[in-house]
Amino acid sequence: MEQVQQILVAYDRSEMSQEALKRAISVAKKIDAQLIVIHVIEPLFVQSPFAKSVDEDAIKRDITKQIDTLNTEAQVEYMLFVESGKAAKAIMLKAKKTQTDLIVVGSHGKDDININYFGSTTLKLIQRTHIPVLIVKNEVKNIYQNMIAPTNLSNYSKESILFANALFTKPTRKYLYAYETVDKLQARTYHFSDEEAEEFRATKTSIAKMALETFVKEVGEGEMALIDYTASINEDLLEYIVDDKADLLVLGSKGVGNLNSFVFGSTASYLVQRSPIDVLVYVPSSS
């Protein structure tokens, strides 16, 4: 995997963007990467003759103080940019100009999935860049302890895990594979006897287990878990992730704009928005 040398963090002075900044500083310190901080001043939705002009220099001084306070111990080298425009567009442009290897943003967790910032900025970054995005949803207390990676056993899923393993070397790892099986209603529909249905499920489980074991040999040691499903797997996966007490969720994607890819399909989009834990979304640069 290519080394992460430039980390871009979006900072809007909210509580969660401060946590994103803390996480970005921590990661940059660990891997000796340069930190780039961008604050975007978005235009007012409604123009008003009473609106005062924005003092960008004052904002920059204020943010510099905040960064320096959080950066006192780590002393990570950083650059700060204060710009005007639409947040997602400005962040993507700055990421391209600075050859960013990782974007870090703050989100407000599963209870605020419909807020404007998450919907219009974070999802656009995921959908429109080839750059990994780390979505910070929780207060930063420690380095990540437990990573969980749902996988469809594809090459891009493999790359996402290898990237996460290289970036975060300390967490325990669990690889989660969901495979399709048949329930009792489907068995009756296709005229399976109980014995035939059970044999079919056992065969599917055995094949899934062997496939996951082969995959894990290629990505590195870790615990393996299987989930069987018959229709929608969204709620089952989310429930498993929550119950597992992991603190980092890793998702991979085929590429930008592919609505059938793992990330932009309904399952991973669901997980990105509703996961209560931090999420690393990886898109292979070769896509």
Phi and psi in degrees as a GROMACS rama.xvg file:
@    title "Ramachandran Plot"
@    xaxis  label "Phi"
@    yaxis  label "Psi"
@TYPE xy
-68.0045  144.872  GLU-2
-72.2452  139.711  GLN-3
-82.9695  115.125  VAL-4
-112.435  -24.0836  GLN-5
-128.521  124.89  GLN-6
-117.412  124.826  ILE-7
-107.294  124.546  LEU-8
-116.692  131.478  VAL-9
-86.514  126.588  ALA-10
-127.934  115.322  TYR-11
-114.196  13.0101  ASP-12
71.4387  8.62231  ARG-13
-79.1253  168.721  SER-14
-60.9489  -43.656  GLU-15
-73.5082  -28.4543  MET-16
-70.8688  -27.5252  SER-17
-66.2637  -39.3143  GLN-18
-66.5115  -38.1452  GLU-19
-62.1802  -40.175  ALA-20
-64.8406  -42.7685  LEU-21
-58.2186  -45.2905  LYS-22
-65.8758  -40.9912  ARG-23
-63.7065  -41.1665  ALA-24
-62.2324  -44.1214  ILE-25
-61.3835  -45.3356  SER-26
-67.4641  -44.8611  VAL-27
-59.5362  -40.1317  ALA-28
-62.8167  -45.009  LYS-29
-64.643  -40.7737  LYS-30
-105.703  6.40255  ILE-31
59.5052  49.4989  ASP-32
-104.714  156.708  ALA-33
-82.3727  141.164  GLN-34
-103.351  131.148  LEU-35
-118.669  123.928  ILE-36
-110.659  130.408  VAL-37
-125.44  131.262  ILE-38
-116.775  124.182  HIS-39
-108.893  125.221  VAL-40
-92.3094  107.774  ILE-41
-84.8074  146.837  GLU-42
-67.5045  152.368  PRO-43
-65.321  143.589  LEU-44
-65.2977  -36.9734  PHE-45
-121.221  121.838  VAL-46
-71.1859  139.428  GLN-47
-135.583  136.765  SER-48
-68.1229  -13.5665  PRO-49
-92.4082  -6.74844  PHE-50
-70.1847  132.48  ALA-51
-87.0596  153.743  LYS-52
-67.0999  148.414  SER-53
-84.4045  130.025  VAL-54
-93.213  92.9803  ASP-55
-64.7109  -34.9525  GLU-56
-64.3104  -41.1154  ASP-57
-65.7452  -40.8754  ALA-58
-62.9356  -41.8497  ILE-59
-64.2419  -40.0004  LYS-60
-64.7924  -41.7629  ARG-61
-64.2968  -44.8927  ASP-62
-67.9232  -36.7663  ILE-63
-58.9665  -42.6292  THR-64
-61.1845  -41.9887  LYS-65
-65.8932  -42.3837  GLN-66
-64.1001  -46.2578  ILE-67
-61.2625  -35.4012  ASP-68
-64.3246  -44.9994  THR-69
-73.9315  -20.7839  LEU-70
-101.204  8.81951  ASN-71
-56.1802  -46.2812  THR-72
-79.4056  -45.7411  GLU-73
-72.5596  -37.0899  ALA-74
54.5567  47.4907  GLN-75
-79.5258  137.443  VAL-76
-68.0445  133.842  GLU-77
-145.085  160.577  TYR-78
-124.11  141.8  MET-79
-118.256  132.469  LEU-80
-124.491  129.879  PHE-81
-115.236  117.41  VAL-82
-134.989  160.616  GLU-83
-107.863  146.871  SER-84
140.442  -167.82  GLY-85
-77.0571  132.704  LYS-86
-57.2817  -53.2967  ALA-87
-60.2151  -45.0033  ALA-88
-63.5137  -44.2171  LYS-89
-65.0463  -40.5534  ALA-90
-65.7311  -44.9131  ILE-91
-62.7764  -41.7338  MET-92
-64.5293  -43.7514  LEU-93
-66.3152  -37.738  LYS-94
-62.2929  -40.2452  ALA-95
-67.8268  -44.5094  LYS-96
-65.6151  -34.6047  LYS-97
-95.5553  4.2591  THR-98
53.7929  48.5469  GLN-99
-64.7106  140.208  THR-100
-102.238  -18.8776  ASP-101
-152.969  130.816  LEU-102
-104.986  133.795  ILE-103
-118.836  127.37  VAL-104
-133.202  155.896  VAL-105
-98.0589  143.346  GLY-106
-130.409  174.165  SER-107
-110.889  17.3979  HIS-108
80.7662  -177.802  GLY-109
-67.4449  -22.6119  LYS-110
-81.5853  -8.38705  ASP-111
-128.929  39.0637  ASP-112
-69.9487  -17.3112  ILE-113
-98.5547  4.80884  ASN-114
-67.5086  153.661  ILE-115
-60.2671  -41.5176  ASN-116
-60.6751  -47.8206  TYR-117
-67.1373  -45.7997  PHE-118
-65.2532  -45.9826  GLY-119
-92.4546  -18.2176  SER-120
-110.428  -60.5154  THR-121
-61.659  -46.646  THR-122
-65.5035  -35.9682  LEU-123
-64.2697  -39.1183  LYS-124
-62.0015  -42.21  LEU-125
-65.8522  -42.4646  ILE-126
-78.2342  -23.7061  GLN-127
-116.815  2.14757  ARG-128
-120.871  160.164  THR-129
-99.9505  21.4186  HIS-130
-107.669  134.229  ILE-131
-56.9761  140.849  PRO-132
-122.936  124.328  VAL-133
-101.092  116.895  LEU-134
-100.5  113.299  ILE-135
-93.6277  121.325  VAL-136
-117.413  -3.03926  LYS-137
-137.009  162.298  ASN-138
-62.3298  135.434  GLU-139
-85.5085  114.723  VAL-140
-115.994  -38.1556  LYS-141
-142.515  174.584  ASN-142
-67.0431  160.458  ILE-143
-61.1668  135.357  TYR-144
-103.692  -35.6657  GLN-145
-138.775  115.126  ASN-146
-103.074  136.71  MET-147
-125.668  134.657  ILE-148
-130.712  98.5104  ALA-149
-63.9706  139.032  PRO-150
-139.127  148.572  THR-151
-105.646  13.1848  ASN-152
69.7346  16.0862  LEU-153
-83.387  169.248  SER-154
-64.5665  -39.3692  ASN-155
-71.2459  -29.9456  TYR-156
-67.4516  -40.2335  SER-157
-60.0387  -45.065  LYS-158
-62.8552  -37.3052  GLU-159
-63.527  -39.7209  SER-160
-71.3593  -42.0402  ILE-161
-61.9823  -38.6548  LEU-162
-63.3001  -47.8468  PHE-163
-63.6485  -40.2218  ALA-164
-64.2511  -35.4155  ASN-165
-75.02  -35.0785  ALA-166
-78.5476  -39.6712  LEU-167
-121.105  100.358  PHE-168
-89.2503  -14.2425  THR-169
-89.5227  -32.0677  LYS-170
-66.2922  151.632  PRO-171
-69.2534  156.771  THR-172
-125.923  137.418  ARG-173
-130.877  131.069  LYS-174
-107.779  125.509  TYR-175
-115.988  119.72  LEU-176
-118.774  122.284  TYR-177
-100.709  127.407  ALA-178
-127.79  150.625  TYR-179
-86.4398  139.818  GLU-180
-137.583  -162.041  THR-181
-123.194  143.814  VAL-182
-99.9677  -177.082  ASP-183
-64.1088  -39.4502  LYS-184
-63.6009  -44.4504  LEU-185
-64.8543  -38.4664  GLN-186
-60.4335  -42.4225  ALA-187
-67.8785  -38.359  ARG-188
-60.6346  -40.2344  THR-189
-98.4054  15.8443  TYR-190
60.3112  39.4153  HIS-191
-84.1496  138.985  PHE-192
-75.5353  166.683  SER-193
-59.0444  -40.0319  ASP-194
-66.5379  -41.2762  GLU-195
-66.3998  -40.7442  GLU-196
-64.2874  -42.0625  ALA-197
-65.479  -41.0964  GLU-198
-64.1668  -39.9824  GLU-199
-62.7702  -45.1931  PHE-200
-63.3834  -40.6866  ARG-201
-64.4431  -39.5342  ALA-202
-65.0031  -45.0683  THR-203
-61.4577  -40.2158  LYS-204
-65.1387  -42.3663  THR-205
-63.8117  -43.0743  SER-206
-64.8318  -43.636  ILE-207
-62.5816  -41.8371  ALA-208
-62.6313  -44.7974  LYS-209
-65.4505  -39.3301  MET-210
-64.7196  -41.209  ALA-211
-67.8027  -39.8519  LEU-212
-60.9154  -41.2  GLU-213
-64.1621  -42.3946  THR-214
-62.2997  -44.4052  PHE-215
-65.2907  -32.9683  VAL-216
-60.866  -25.8871  LYS-217
-90.8531  -21.0026  GLU-218
-108.29  -13.9745  VAL-219
119.843  157.47  GLY-220
-61.5327  148.799  GLU-221
173.802  163.104  GLY-222
-71.1894  146.928  GLU-223
-116.328  142.855  MET-224
-142.841  143.859  ALA-225
-117.338  143.826  LEU-226
-127.819  124.16  ILE-227
-97.1323  142.074  ASP-228
-141.576  161.817  TYR-229
-120.001  -22.348  THR-230
-137.975  -95.853  ALA-231
-94.1727  135.183  SER-232
-104.719  -2.77694  ILE-233
-54.7993  -55.9853  ASN-234
-66.6317  -36.9256  GLU-235
-64.0062  -44.1956  ASP-236
-63.8089  -46.1233  LEU-237
-62.2287  -43.4066  LEU-238
-61.1444  -41.0281  GLU-239
-63.9177  -44.9339  TYR-240
-61.766  -43.4682  ILE-241
-64.864  -46.0124  VAL-242
-67.8135  -25.214  ASP-243
-72.671  -17.4502  ASP-244
65.4318  25.5555  LYS-245
-71.1194  163.166  ALA-246
-121.778  0.145586  ASP-247
-143.483  125.241  LEU-248
-105.779  128.81  LEU-249
-113.552  126.543  VAL-250
-127.846  143.598  LEU-251
-118.534  161.495  GLY-252
-143.052  153.163  SER-253
-64.7919  -43.776  LYS-254
167.346  175.591  GLY-255
-67.7314  135.451  VAL-256
77.7847  2.43273  GLY-257
-91.8145  101.88  ASN-258
-69.6514  -14.3149  LEU-259
-97.8327  0.753124  ASN-260
-75.2731  168.549  SER-261
-59.3522  -40.3261  PHE-262
-79.0047  -39.16  VAL-263
-91.8206  -3.09751  PHE-264
-75.39  174.709  GLY-265
-65.4154  -36.1266  SER-266
-65.0435  -55.4066  THR-267
-72.7904  -32.7719  ALA-268
-60.1831  -40.5012  SER-269
-60.4696  -45.3153  TYR-270
-67.7953  -41.6829  LEU-271
-57.0193  -44.1074  VAL-272
-79.4244  -33.9872  GLN-273
-103.031  -9.51535  ARG-274
-60.1204  130.464  SER-275
-81.7806  -6.64246  PRO-276
-109.808  165.627  ILE-277
-59.7928  148.52  ASP-278
-128.628  130.006  VAL-279
-105.697  117.411  LEU-280
-106.939  123.371  VAL-281
-117.617  130.41  TYR-282
-120.618  121.529  VAL-283
-57.2655  135.936  PRO-284
-67.5941  -19.0823  SER-285
-84.2002  -3.0292  SER-286
